[in-house]
Protein backbone atom coordinates (compact mmCIF):
# COMPACT_ATOMS: atom_id res chain seq x y z
CA UNK A 1 0.00 0.00 0.00
CA UNK A 2 1.38 3.43 -0.94
CA UNK A 3 2.26 5.78 1.88
CA UNK A 4 -0.02 8.73 2.52
CA UNK A 5 1.45 11.89 1.01
CA UNK A 6 1.10 15.05 3.13
CA UNK A 7 1.70 18.57 1.82
CA UNK A 8 2.82 20.70 4.77
CA UNK A 9 3.13 24.48 4.37
CA UNK A 10 4.75 26.27 7.33
CA UNK A 11 7.17 29.21 7.35
CA UNK A 12 8.71 28.59 10.78
CA UNK A 13 11.79 26.47 10.13
CA UNK A 14 11.82 24.79 13.53
CA UNK A 15 8.12 23.86 13.46
CA UNK A 16 8.32 22.74 9.82
CA UNK A 17 11.30 20.46 10.34
CA UNK A 18 10.11 19.02 13.66
CA UNK A 19 6.62 18.33 12.34
CA UNK A 20 7.95 16.77 9.17
CA UNK A 21 10.08 14.38 11.22
CA UNK A 22 7.09 13.50 13.41
CA UNK A 23 4.89 12.72 10.41
CA UNK A 24 7.58 10.75 8.62
CA UNK A 25 8.27 8.75 11.77
CA UNK A 26 4.71 7.37 11.71
CA UNK A 27 4.86 6.51 8.02
CA UNK A 28 3.70 9.57 6.09
CA UNK A 29 5.51 10.92 3.06
CA UNK A 30 5.86 14.68 3.55
CA UNK A 31 6.50 17.54 1.15
CA UNK A 32 7.25 20.59 3.32
CA UNK A 33 7.20 24.11 1.89
CA UNK A 34 7.99 27.47 3.56
CA UNK A 35 5.44 29.65 1.74
CA UNK A 36 2.08 29.50 0.02
CA UNK A 37 3.27 29.97 -3.55
CA UNK A 38 5.71 27.06 -3.29
CA UNK A 39 2.97 25.11 -1.55
CA UNK A 40 0.60 25.66 -4.48
CA UNK A 41 3.27 24.55 -6.95
CA UNK A 42 3.95 21.43 -4.89
CA UNK A 43 0.24 20.65 -4.68
CA UNK A 44 -0.17 20.84 -8.44
CA UNK A 45 2.97 18.82 -9.08
CA UNK A 46 2.53 16.09 -6.45
CA UNK A 47 -1.25 15.86 -5.88
CA UNK A 48 -0.91 14.92 -2.19
CA UNK A 49 -3.49 12.95 -0.22
CA UNK A 50 -3.94 15.71 2.36
CA UNK A 51 -2.79 19.31 2.83
CA UNK A 52 -1.71 20.78 6.17
CA UNK A 53 -1.60 24.58 5.90
CA UNK A 54 -0.49 27.21 8.38
CA UNK A 55 -2.72 30.29 8.19
CA UNK A 56 0.07 32.85 8.35
CA UNK A 57 2.60 32.03 5.65
CA UNK A 58 4.24 34.45 3.18
CA UNK A 59 3.67 34.69 -0.55
CA UNK A 60 0.16 33.27 -0.48
CA UNK A 61 -1.45 32.97 2.96
CA UNK A 62 -2.92 29.68 4.09
CA UNK A 63 -6.57 30.75 3.67
CA UNK A 64 -5.95 31.90 0.08
CA UNK A 65 -3.98 28.73 -0.63
CA UNK A 66 -6.87 26.66 0.71
CA UNK A 67 -9.27 28.43 -1.66
CA UNK A 68 -6.95 27.76 -4.61
CA UNK A 69 -6.70 24.08 -3.67
CA UNK A 70 -10.45 23.80 -3.22
CA UNK A 71 -11.00 25.31 -6.68
CA UNK A 72 -9.06 22.41 -8.14
CA UNK A 73 -9.59 19.48 -5.80
CA UNK A 74 -11.61 17.95 -2.96
CA UNK A 75 -8.43 16.76 -1.23
CA UNK A 76 -8.79 17.12 2.57
CA UNK A 77 -7.31 20.27 4.09
CA UNK A 78 -6.40 20.93 7.73
CA UNK A 79 -5.57 24.50 8.76
CA UNK A 80 -3.09 25.39 11.51
CA UNK A 81 -3.87 28.51 13.54
CA UNK A 82 -1.93 30.05 16.43
CA UNK A 83 -5.08 31.40 18.10
CA UNK A 84 -8.12 29.26 18.87
CA UNK A 85 -10.39 32.31 19.01
CA UNK A 86 -9.01 33.88 15.85
CA UNK A 87 -11.21 34.83 12.94
CA UNK A 88 -8.61 32.96 10.90
CA UNK A 89 -10.19 29.69 12.04
CA UNK A 90 -13.57 30.59 10.58
CA UNK A 91 -12.01 32.08 7.44
CA UNK A 92 -10.09 28.86 6.87
CA UNK A 93 -13.21 26.73 7.25
CA UNK A 94 -15.21 29.03 4.99
CA UNK A 95 -12.43 28.75 2.40
CA UNK A 96 -13.04 25.01 2.26
CA UNK A 97 -10.86 23.51 5.00
CA UNK A 98 -12.19 20.36 6.61
CA UNK A 99 -10.69 20.83 10.06
CA UNK A 100 -8.17 22.90 11.99
CA UNK A 101 -5.58 22.40 14.71
CA UNK A 102 -4.48 25.11 17.14
CA UNK A 103 -0.77 25.85 17.60
CA UNK A 104 1.22 24.92 19.58
CA UNK A 105 0.13 21.33 19.07
CA UNK A 106 1.29 17.96 20.32
CA UNK A 107 2.65 15.79 17.53
CA UNK A 108 0.51 12.82 18.57
CA UNK A 109 -2.64 14.96 18.51
CA UNK A 110 -1.82 16.24 15.03
CA UNK A 111 -1.25 12.70 13.76
CA UNK A 112 -4.57 11.60 15.28
CA UNK A 113 -6.44 14.47 13.61
CA UNK A 114 -4.83 13.72 10.23
CA UNK A 115 -5.76 10.06 10.52
CA UNK A 116 -9.32 10.97 11.54
CA UNK A 117 -9.72 13.13 8.43
CA UNK A 118 -8.25 10.43 6.20
CA UNK A 119 -10.55 7.79 7.71
CA UNK A 120 -13.69 9.72 6.93
CA UNK A 121 -12.48 10.57 3.43
CA UNK A 122 -11.77 6.90 2.88
CA UNK A 123 -15.27 5.99 3.99
CA UNK A 124 -17.35 8.59 2.19
CA UNK A 125 -20.23 6.16 1.82
CA UNK A 126 -21.60 7.49 5.07
CA UNK A 127 -23.09 5.94 8.20
CA UNK A 128 -24.68 2.53 8.36
CA UNK A 129 -28.34 2.68 7.63
CA UNK A 130 -28.17 5.61 5.22
CA UNK A 131 -30.62 5.04 2.41
CA UNK A 132 -33.05 2.94 4.39
CA UNK A 133 -36.66 4.00 3.91
CA UNK A 134 -39.43 4.55 6.38
CA UNK A 135 -38.33 7.81 8.07
CA UNK A 136 -40.81 10.65 8.29
CA UNK A 137 -40.38 13.25 5.56
CA UNK A 138 -38.33 10.96 3.35
CA UNK A 139 -39.37 9.99 -0.16
CA UNK A 140 -37.39 7.34 -2.00
CA UNK A 141 -37.16 6.97 -5.76
CA UNK A 142 -34.61 4.67 -7.36
CA UNK A 143 -32.68 2.33 -5.08
CA UNK A 144 -30.36 4.35 -2.90
CA UNK A 145 -31.80 7.70 -4.01
CA UNK A 146 -33.47 9.82 -1.32
CA UNK A 147 -35.70 12.69 -2.39
CA UNK A 148 -36.44 15.77 -0.30
CA UNK A 149 -38.44 18.24 -2.38
CA UNK A 150 -36.17 19.30 -5.24
CA UNK A 151 -33.15 17.66 -3.57
CA UNK A 152 -32.01 14.16 -4.59
CA UNK A 153 -29.32 12.33 -2.62
CA UNK A 154 -27.84 9.25 -4.27
CA UNK A 155 -26.36 7.35 -1.32
CA UNK A 156 -24.77 4.71 -3.54
CA UNK A 157 -23.37 6.88 -6.32
CA UNK A 158 -22.42 9.64 -3.85
CA UNK A 159 -24.09 12.29 -5.99
CA UNK A 160 -26.48 15.11 -5.14
CA UNK A 161 -28.86 16.94 -7.47
CA UNK A 162 -30.97 19.99 -6.82
CA UNK A 163 -33.69 20.75 -9.33
CA UNK A 164 -32.10 18.18 -11.63
CA UNK A 165 -28.70 19.92 -11.58
CA UNK A 166 -25.72 18.16 -10.02
CA UNK A 167 -24.36 19.77 -6.85
CA UNK A 168 -20.62 19.58 -6.17
CA UNK A 169 -19.93 18.72 -2.52
CA UNK A 170 -16.67 18.07 -0.74
CA UNK A 171 -16.42 14.67 0.99
CA UNK A 172 -17.00 16.32 4.38
CA UNK A 173 -20.10 18.12 3.10
CA UNK A 174 -21.32 14.84 1.60
CA UNK A 175 -20.90 12.97 4.87
CA UNK A 176 -22.72 15.76 6.69
CA UNK A 177 -25.63 15.59 4.24
CA UNK A 178 -25.73 11.79 4.54
CA UNK A 179 -26.13 12.11 8.30
CA UNK A 180 -29.06 14.48 7.86
CA UNK A 181 -30.57 12.37 5.07
CA UNK A 182 -30.47 9.23 7.21
CA UNK A 183 -32.81 10.87 9.73
CA UNK A 184 -34.82 13.71 8.16
CA UNK A 185 -36.84 15.66 10.70
CA UNK A 186 -34.61 14.45 13.54
CA UNK A 187 -32.55 17.05 15.38
CA UNK A 188 -28.83 16.24 15.37
CA UNK A 189 -26.70 18.03 17.96
CA UNK A 190 -23.39 19.63 17.06
CA UNK A 191 -21.58 17.19 19.35
CA UNK A 192 -23.24 14.22 17.64
CA UNK A 193 -22.26 15.57 14.22
CA UNK A 194 -18.68 16.10 15.40
CA UNK A 195 -18.58 12.48 16.51
CA UNK A 196 -20.17 11.01 13.38
CA UNK A 197 -18.78 13.23 10.62
CA UNK A 198 -15.45 14.40 12.04
CA UNK A 199 -14.73 11.18 13.93
CA UNK A 200 -14.07 13.07 17.15
CA UNK A 201 -13.95 10.79 20.16
CA UNK A 202 -13.37 13.89 22.26
CA UNK A 203 -14.90 17.34 22.54
CA UNK A 204 -14.29 19.54 19.53
CA UNK A 205 -14.96 23.08 18.39
CA UNK A 206 -18.56 23.28 17.19
CA UNK A 207 -17.64 26.14 14.84
CA UNK A 208 -16.44 23.42 12.50
CA UNK A 209 -20.00 22.11 12.31
CA UNK A 210 -21.63 25.53 12.02
CA UNK A 211 -19.44 26.66 9.12
CA UNK A 212 -19.90 23.40 7.23
CA UNK A 213 -23.66 23.52 7.70
CA UNK A 214 -23.70 27.04 6.30
CA UNK A 215 -21.58 25.97 3.32
CA UNK A 216 -23.92 23.05 2.73
CA UNK A 217 -26.96 25.34 2.88
CA UNK A 218 -25.56 27.56 0.14
CA UNK A 219 -25.42 24.51 -2.13
CA UNK A 220 -28.64 22.65 -1.34
CA UNK A 221 -30.88 25.55 -0.28
CA UNK A 222 -30.82 27.82 2.75
CA UNK A 223 -34.16 26.53 4.06
CA UNK A 224 -33.38 22.82 3.63
CA UNK A 225 -31.45 22.53 6.92
CA UNK A 226 -33.23 24.09 9.88
CA UNK A 227 -31.50 25.42 12.99
CA UNK A 228 -33.16 24.27 16.19
CA UNK A 229 -31.90 26.84 18.66
CA UNK A 230 -30.15 25.33 21.64
CA UNK A 231 -30.22 21.79 20.22
CA UNK A 232 -28.70 21.53 16.73
CA UNK A 233 -29.87 21.08 13.16
CA UNK A 234 -32.36 18.98 11.23
CA UNK A 235 -33.10 18.29 7.57
CA UNK A 236 -36.53 19.30 6.37
CA UNK A 237 -38.29 16.63 4.37
C-alpha positions in Angstrom: 0.0 0.0 0.0 1.4 3.4 -0.9 2.3 5.8 1.9 0.0 8.7 2.5 1.5 11.9 1.0 1.1 15.0 3.1 1.7 18.6 1.8 2.8 20.7 4.8 3.1 24.5 4.4 4.8 26.3 7.3 7.2 29.2 7.3 8.7 28.6 10.8 11.8 26.5 10.1 11.8 24.8 13.5 8.1 23.9 13.5 8.3 22.7 9.8 11.3 20.5 10.3 10.1 19.0 13.7 6.6 18.3 12.3 8.0 16.8 9.2 10.1 14.4 11.2 7.1 13.5 13.4 4.9 12.7 10.4 7.6 10.8 8.6 8.3 8.8 11.8 4.7 7.4 11.7 4.9 6.5 8.0 3.7 9.6 6.1 5.5 10.9 3.1 5.9 14.7 3.6 6.5 17.5 1.2 7.2 20.6 3.3 7.2 24.1 1.9 8.0 27.5 3.6 5.4 29.7 1.7 2.1 29.5 0.0 3.3 30.0 -3.5 5.7 27.1 -3.3 3.0 25.1 -1.5 0.6 25.7 -4.5 3.3 24.6 -7.0 4.0 21.4 -4.9 0.2 20.7 -4.7 -0.2 20.8 -8.4 3.0 18.8 -9.1 2.5 16.1 -6.5 -1.3 15.9 -5.9 -0.9 14.9 -2.2 -3.5 12.9 -0.2 -3.9 15.7 2.4 -2.8 19.3 2.8 -1.7 20.8 6.2 -1.6 24.6 5.9 -0.5 27.2 8.4 -2.7 30.3 8.2 0.1 32.9 8.3 2.6 32.0 5.7 4.2 34.5 3.2 3.7 34.7 -0.5 0.2 33.3 -0.5 -1.5 33.0 3.0 -2.9 29.7 4.1 -6.6 30.7 3.7 -6.0 31.9 0.1 -4.0 28.7 -0.6 -6.9 26.7 0.7 -9.3 28.4 -1.7 -7.0 27.8 -4.6 -6.7 24.1 -3.7 -10.5 23.8 -3.2 -11.0 25.3 -6.7 -9.1 22.4 -8.1 -9.6 19.5 -5.8 -11.6 18.0 -3.0 -8.4 16.8 -1.2 -8.8 17.1 2.6 -7.3 20.3 4.1 -6.4 20.9 7.7 -5.6 24.5 8.8 -3.1 25.4 11.5 -3.9 28.5 13.5 -1.9 30.0 16.4 -5.1 31.4 18.1 -8.1 29.3 18.9 -10.4 32.3 19.0 -9.0 33.9 15.8 -11.2 34.8 12.9 -8.6 33.0 10.9 -10.2 29.7 12.0 -13.6 30.6 10.6 -12.0 32.1 7.4 -10.1 28.9 6.9 -13.2 26.7 7.2 -15.2 29.0 5.0 -12.4 28.7 2.4 -13.0 25.0 2.3 -10.9 23.5 5.0 -12.2 20.4 6.6 -10.7 20.8 10.1 -8.2 22.9 12.0 -5.6 22.4 14.7 -4.5 25.1 17.1 -0.8 25.9 17.6 1.2 24.9 19.6 0.1 21.3 19.1 1.3 18.0 20.3 2.6 15.8 17.5 0.5 12.8 18.6 -2.6 15.0 18.5 -1.8 16.2 15.0 -1.2 12.7 13.8 -4.6 11.6 15.3 -6.4 14.5 13.6 -4.8 13.7 10.2 -5.8 10.1 10.5 -9.3 11.0 11.5 -9.7 13.1 8.4 -8.2 10.4 6.2 -10.6 7.8 7.7 -13.7 9.7 6.9 -12.5 10.6 3.4 -11.8 6.9 2.9 -15.3 6.0 4.0 -17.4 8.6 2.2 -20.2 6.2 1.8 -21.6 7.5 5.1 -23.1 5.9 8.2 -24.7 2.5 8.4 -28.3 2.7 7.6 -28.2 5.6 5.2 -30.6 5.0 2.4 -33.1 2.9 4.4 -36.7 4.0 3.9 -39.4 4.6 6.4 -38.3 7.8 8.1 -40.8 10.6 8.3 -40.4 13.3 5.6 -38.3 11.0 3.4 -39.4 10.0 -0.2 -37.4 7.3 -2.0 -37.2 7.0 -5.8 -34.6 4.7 -7.4 -32.7 2.3 -5.1 -30.4 4.3 -2.9 -31.8 7.7 -4.0 -33.5 9.8 -1.3 -35.7 12.7 -2.4 -36.4 15.8 -0.3 -38.4 18.2 -2.4 -36.2 19.3 -5.2 -33.2 17.7 -3.6 -32.0 14.2 -4.6 -29.3 12.3 -2.6 -27.8 9.3 -4.3 -26.4 7.4 -1.3 -24.8 4.7 -3.5 -23.4 6.9 -6.3 -22.4 9.6 -3.8 -24.1 12.3 -6.0 -26.5 15.1 -5.1 -28.9 16.9 -7.5 -31.0 20.0 -6.8 -33.7 20.7 -9.3 -32.1 18.2 -11.6 -28.7 19.9 -11.6 -25.7 18.2 -10.0 -24.4 19.8 -6.8 -20.6 19.6 -6.2 -19.9 18.7 -2.5 -16.7 18.1 -0.7 -16.4 14.7 1.0 -17.0 16.3 4.4 -20.1 18.1 3.1 -21.3 14.8 1.6 -20.9 13.0 4.9 -22.7 15.8 6.7 -25.6 15.6 4.2 -25.7 11.8 4.5 -26.1 12.1 8.3 -29.1 14.5 7.9 -30.6 12.4 5.1 -30.5 9.2 7.2 -32.8 10.9 9.7 -34.8 13.7 8.2 -36.8 15.7 10.7 -34.6 14.4 13.5 -32.5 17.1 15.4 -28.8 16.2 15.4 -26.7 18.0 18.0 -23.4 19.6 17.1 -21.6 17.2 19.4 -23.2 14.2 17.6 -22.3 15.6 14.2 -18.7 16.1 15.4 -18.6 12.5 16.5 -20.2 11.0 13.4 -18.8 13.2 10.6 -15.4 14.4 12.0 -14.7 11.2 13.9 -14.1 13.1 17.2 -13.9 10.8 20.2 -13.4 13.9 22.3 -14.9 17.3 22.5 -14.3 19.5 19.5 -15.0 23.1 18.4 -18.6 23.3 17.2 -17.6 26.1 14.8 -16.4 23.4 12.5 -20.0 22.1 12.3 -21.6 25.5 12.0 -19.4 26.7 9.1 -19.9 23.4 7.2 -23.7 23.5 7.7 -23.7 27.0 6.3 -21.6 26.0 3.3 -23.9 23.0 2.7 -27.0 25.3 2.9 -25.6 27.6 0.1 -25.4 24.5 -2.1 -28.6 22.6 -1.3 -30.9 25.5 -0.3 -30.8 27.8 2.8 -34.2 26.5 4.1 -33.4 22.8 3.6 -31.4 22.5 6.9 -33.2 24.1 9.9 -31.5 25.4 13.0 -33.2 24.3 16.2 -31.9 26.8 18.7 -30.2 25.3 21.6 -30.2 21.8 20.2 -28.7 21.5 16.7 -29.9 21.1 13.2 -32.4 19.0 11.2 -33.1 18.3 7.6 -36.5 19.3 6.4 -38.3 16.6 4.4 
